[in-house]
Amino acid sequence: MDTASEILLRLADPAARSGILTPDALLAVVMVAYDLGPAPVTDPATATFDRFDIAVPLRPQATAMAQIRKTAEPIPWEVAASWDTTLPPSSAADAVWAGSIVVRTATVTDTIVAVTTAQPDLDAAFAAALAALPATATPDQVRAALRTAASTDLASPPLTDTELDALLHAVASDSDDPLVLGRQAGGRDMLAARLQMSPPGQDPAPTPVALPVVVAFVVADAATSPRELLQATSLARQGAASYTAAAVPVGAPARLVDRLVCWVVPGETFDDPGWPGAASGGTAAQQRDARLQAARSWLAGQGIAVITTEEAI
């Protein structure tokens, strides 16, 4: 049996489907369908399957239109009709899934509850730090010692609101220069600070949200060319056109695509150097992943998700 057929059979079997539609694969699909990034998702994504149809056909139809005009009447009658032909239906999508992907996102509500500030004697702190270093200290060791001295020589007084805003901006910049930490535009030249956050565990529990999806699958093996995949995508969209996309729940991320197409291919598909995205150097596995991520990035704009099966079949 060929690889694509075995992948399709695993999708068709409810007991084996989770081996293809893993939590990571579901996340890759839902990020194409919705304006959702991976950062706020805290738990593995799960799926519900209202319908999962295999070998969805595209029924051939004929359409005719005509205009009929009676003598002396300026407006013609328009007649349109369509009917199924006697031709056998062609294959549209390997499978179509209508259901939901359930994601759980975290809401972070931690607050700053205390700020301890200092206006240290940096000259003395730096002198002591340098004196403790060996004569053979490297520049990185000197920099680290100065940074430690600047951040640990704490005292008082408290910061003003303006100084606190500037300090938080400086800390966020993560500068390697210890003198940058706490430098203000005016007023005090140097400040060190220690922030105390609210205790952990006070954030609300992640809330599950069921995001409706309609996904048309194109299953292929590693020998299938990108051109063939893109051609199959057009037919798969037509196969999914008759499936209704459920309404998005209130408060959910914005939906980007009502019906998307998902390519299911073996991981070795992206061993082909013709796929862009892999930098020179790195291991074969790293280059494969880089090509996959690059493909996901530009295909998402076309409403196409990509998942791979790494398991031996």
Buried (B, 14 or more C-beta within 10 A) or exposed (E): EEBBEBBBBBBBEEEEBBBBBBBEBBBBBBBBBBEBEEEBBEEEBBBEEEEBBEBBEBBEEEEEEEEEEEEEEEEEEEEEEEEEEEEEEEEBBBBBBBBBBBBBBBEEEEEEEEBBBBBBEBEEBBEEBEEEBEEEBEEEEBBBBBBEBBBEBBEEEEBEEEBBEBBBEBBEEEEEEBBBBBBBEEEBEBBBBEBEEEEEEEEEEBEEBBBBBBBBBBBBBBEBEBEEBBEBBEBBBBBBBEBEBBEBEEEBBEBBBBBBBBBBBBBBBBBEEEBEBBEEEEEEEEBBBBBBBBBBEEBBEEBBBBBBBEEEE
